[in-house]
Amino acid sequence: MFEGVMPLKHETLQSQVHQQLCELILQGAFVPGESVTVARIAKALDVSPMPVREAISQLMALGALTVVSGRSVGVPRLGPAELADLRRVRIEVETTALRWAVAAADEVFIDRLAGILIEMEKAEETGRVKEFIYENYKFHFAIYQHAGSPLLLDIIATLWLRITPQFHLLQSSGHYRVSNCQHRDLLAAISSRDTEDAVVALKADIDSAYAVISMVIGESQ
């Protein structure tokens, strides 16, 4: 039946562009209120505009990007209801991943978290916002990856594509330092294999960030 059918390439150019844009979002490259042209993205990635537009369409469907004008894209403005829904869903899925990760915790995993946290603290102390956001992503996703569920990790990654750019809004309030204290509590609980204390620390991290972002967004509207 399938004689003569050419095998498909495992990864198309469009999927590579999509993956790269996802990484840029999670690294803090997209800032609320700023826009970037499709041409600039295409030039940075050394590709034609077509795969960039296709990747952007996918990210728009996920709620991660939006068209600002005919030729530029940016981060969607989050309303109170959407932000609250993100908080609620994040707590449910991320605490589930955390519980599984704590159950599978070993010294290599804990040492990895400790190393990332040191870099987060250095970034906060020196005011390097994008570096802090990226290290924050690495810290959390080291935990979620250790849960051992690719499906759950994909769900969390989709949520983080929508919330990560908003972490820029935490910098002016000095919340990065608060966040690092909560990450210290989270690491201590994981090191002790104390699942419930770890969940409390993660919820505090999500809730406090949500409160600050909500306040900043409310003031700008």
Disulfide bonds with the S-S distance in Angstrom:
none
